[in-house]
Amino acid sequence: PAGGWPAPGDGFNWETVGDRPVNALGLAFDADGRLWAGAKVGVTRLDAPDAPSAEWVELDPSRIANQVLPLGRGDTVLSAVSTRLRWSTDGGATWSEVHDDGGYIFEEVPPTSGLPADLRPGHLLAAGLEGVARSADRGATWARLPGLPGGAWAHAMLLLPEGHPHAGRLLAGTLRFGVFVGAPGEGGALALERTAESDPWTTGGRAIEHIAVLPTDGPYGGRILATGFYNQQADNRAFYSDDGGETWAESASRLPEPADGIPGDAFLAVVGPGSAFAVGGRGIIYRTDDGGGSWRVVGRAPVTEDGMTVKELVVGPEGRLYAGLSLAGTALAWVVRTAETVVASAATPPAAPDLSLAVEPNPSTRQTAARWRQASAGAARVSVFDARGREVLVVSEGHCPSGEHRVEGDASGLAPGAYLVRVVTPGGTASGRLSVVR
């Protein structure tokens, strides 16, 4: 940028997570809101991330873990150790090696329409140095998907979600051969197929590092975002696709690193209908609010030491950004997070000056209520949105007379975290914050 790079820690209020640094290389939350890290000290877990005295519990500490995926409430856990995938079925107490192709990105297949014939909800996918593999038995055995050429290195993976125009399609991004999509192979089994040559990843020495998808109910209708780079060029690049990954357009903005930077991925974290963050190895944080069309610098992670890099970026259940910091050698770096929630820019109805919304009780464990007053009779919709801007609960919808109104909703099905409650009326909209705790 013309004005220079932000100093470490600029743009957000950062705080450390847990009682000590662990050098996290991968981060994931389980269904109970516990934070897991694949780290230099092995797989570690933080049972109460918000507690000031929370201690990291070391699991399988004799091995460096590059990535981790807890399934459900964390009874079954996958971790990547070098080129091997390890598996625990007792919450991390004991481990065994189950797959020798490794895996840098894991995904559990959710209920999704449009899945290939041999891919079912509950199956697992792993992308890594030797390609993409599938497990039909929760991680016990694995089979590699055909279609990737040797040495392709599947560095990114995305299964398009329910509600997407291409729901059930599998995308794999590689560091040598561009983007591949899932397609029926021999006998109808799932295989990977290279996209059209017009795709900008497939020519000119382009590579892809990370893929994410925007909410399907937002203004960009499930647009796919990607970051990558060109061979022999230092800048990270941003791309987007509106046709399920078949073709891509390049963003108007690059994602460069400082001159003193260390080359690294540009990690992606979606936070709303058209909004996402990206962070490079030296911690420069970019944000888009126009579906990836352009990106701007909004801050920097606290990369305070020489050789420190950012290795992961995720959004926590409470709506805050978490970044895994890493140091080379024997030194360890902290997991950090923003003290504030990251609020997405979303296309919302205009606010009404005479409309207000109260949410009670707040925080809530189960039942919550929304109270508002509307000046004129008409349809009113009260719904709850998560930290990524997705509508997760409709509390009430229907015709309401003018005057005061109060409706109750059941929040017991929501994961602990920060939410936005919104009421939309003929006269405008009003919003209020809701915290769900257990």
DAJOLIN-V199639 format. One record per backbone hydrogen bond with DSSP energy under -0.5 kcal/mol. NH is the residue of the N-H (numbers start at 1). CO is the residue of the C=O. E is the energy in kcal/mol with one decimal. If there is no record, write none. Layout:
[[NH,CO,E] [NH,CO,E]]
This chain:
[[4,1,-1.9] [9,300,-0.7] [9,301,-0.5] [10,7,-2.4] [12,9,-0.8] [14,12,-0.8] [15,337,-2.5] [17,335,-2.5] [22,333,-1.3] [23,333,-3.2] [25,38,-3.6] [26,38,-1.6] [28,36,-2.0] [30,34,-2.0] [31,72,-3.0] [33,30,-2.0] [35,46,-2.2] [36,28,-3.3] [36,34,-0.5] [37,44,-2.7] [38,26,-2.2] [39,37,-0.7] [39,42,-1.4] [40,22,-1.1] [40,23,-1.2] [41,22,-0.9] [42,39,-1.7] [43,59,-1.3] [44,37,-2.6] [45,57,-1.8] [46,35,-3.3] [47,45,-0.6] [47,55,-0.5] [51,48,-1.8] [54,51,-1.9] [57,45,-3.0] [58,56,-0.6] [59,43,-3.8] [63,60,-1.3] [65,39,-2.6] [66,64,-0.5] [66,80,-3.2] [67,80,-0.7] [69,78,-2.4] [71,76,-2.9] [74,71,-2.1] [75,71,-0.6] [76,71,-0.6] [77,88,-2.5] [78,69,-2.4] [79,86,-2.2] [80,67,-1.8] [81,79,-0.5] [81,84,-3.2] [82,80,-0.5] [84,81,-2.5] [85,99,-3.3] [86,79,-3.4] [86,84,-0.5] [87,96,-2.5] [88,77,-2.2] [91,75,-3.4] [93,90,-0.8] [96,87,-1.8] [98,85,-2.7] [99,85,-1.3] [102,83,-0.5] [102,99,-0.7] [104,127,-3.4] [105,127,-1.7] [107,125,-2.0] [109,123,-3.0] [110,108,-0.5] [115,112,-0.7] [119,116,-1.8] [122,109,-3.0] [123,120,-2.3] [124,135,-2.4] [125,107,-2.6] [126,133,-2.1] [127,105,-2.5] [128,131,-2.6] [130,101,-0.9] [131,128,-1.6] [133,126,-2.7] [134,143,-2.7] [135,124,-2.6] [140,137,-1.0] [143,134,-2.2] [145,132,-3.4] [146,190,-0.5] [148,145,-0.5] [152,149,-1.5] [153,129,-0.7] [154,128,-1.7] [155,153,-1.0] [155,173,-1.8] [156,173,-1.7] [158,171,-2.2] [160,158,-0.6] [160,169,-2.7] [164,161,-1.9] [167,164,-2.0] [168,160,-2.6] [169,166,-1.9] [171,158,-3.2] [172,180,-2.8] [173,156,-2.1] [174,178,-2.0] [175,152,-1.1] [175,153,-1.3] [176,152,-0.6] [180,172,-2.9] [181,193,-3.0] [182,170,-2.7] [183,191,-2.9] [185,189,-4.5] [188,185,-2.3] [189,186,-1.2] [191,183,-2.5] [192,146,-2.6] [193,181,-2.7] [195,179,-2.0] [199,196,-2.0] [202,199,-1.6] [207,229,-2.5] [208,174,-2.1] [209,227,-3.2] [210,227,-1.4] [212,225,-2.3] [214,223,-2.9] [218,215,-1.1] [221,218,-1.4] [222,215,-1.5] [224,241,-2.5] [225,212,-3.1] [226,239,-2.1] [227,210,-2.1] [228,237,-1.9] [229,207,-1.4] [230,235,-0.6] [231,205,-2.5] [233,230,-1.9] [236,255,-1.3] [237,228,-2.9] [239,226,-2.7] [240,249,-2.2] [241,224,-2.2] [246,243,-0.7] [249,240,-2.7] [251,238,-2.9] [252,293,-2.7] [255,236,-2.7] [261,258,-2.0] [267,265,-0.7] [267,279,-2.1] [269,277,-2.3] [271,275,-2.1] [272,275,-1.2] [274,345,-0.7] [276,288,-1.7] [277,269,-2.7] [278,286,-2.1] [279,267,-1.7] [280,284,-1.7] [283,280,-2.0] [285,299,-2.7] [286,278,-3.2] [286,284,-0.5] [287,296,-2.2] [288,276,-2.3] [291,274,-2.4] [293,290,-1.1] [296,287,-1.9] [298,285,-2.8] [299,285,-1.0] [300,10,-2.8] [301,283,-2.4] [303,301,-2.6] [304,302,-1.6] [308,305,-1.9] [309,326,-2.3] [310,281,-2.1] [311,324,-3.3] [312,324,-0.8] [314,322,-2.2] [316,314,-0.5] [316,320,-3.0] [319,316,-2.2] [322,314,-3.1] [323,336,-2.9] [324,312,-1.7] [325,323,-0.6] [325,334,-1.6] [326,309,-2.6] [331,328,-0.9] [335,17,-0.5] [336,323,-2.5] [337,15,-2.3] [338,321,-1.9] [339,13,-3.9] [342,319,-3.1] [343,341,-0.7] [344,342,-0.5] [346,344,-0.6] [348,346,-0.9] [352,429,-1.2] [355,352,-1.7] [358,371,-2.7] [360,369,-2.6] [363,435,-0.6] [364,435,-2.7] [368,409,-2.4] [369,360,-2.9] [370,407,-2.7] [371,358,-2.8] [372,405,-2.1] [373,356,-0.8] [374,403,-2.1] [378,400,-2.4] [380,398,-2.7] [381,424,-2.0] [382,396,-2.8] [383,381,-0.5] [383,422,-2.3] [384,393,-3.1] [385,420,-3.0] [386,390,-2.4] [389,386,-2.1] [392,384,-2.7] [392,390,-0.6] [393,384,-1.3] [395,382,-2.0] [395,393,-0.7] [396,382,-1.7] [398,380,-1.7] [400,378,-2.4] [403,374,-2.9] [405,372,-3.0] [407,370,-2.2] [409,368,-3.4] [411,366,-3.6] [411,409,-0.7] [414,411,-1.7] [417,436,-1.8] [418,317,-0.7] [419,434,-3.0] [420,385,-2.5] [421,432,-3.4] [422,383,-2.8] [423,430,-2.7] [424,381,-2.3] [425,423,-0.5] [425,428,-3.3] [428,425,-1.6] [429,350,-1.4] [430,423,-2.0] [432,421,-2.4] [434,419,-2.4] [436,417,-2.8] [437,364,-2.4] [437,435,-0.5]]
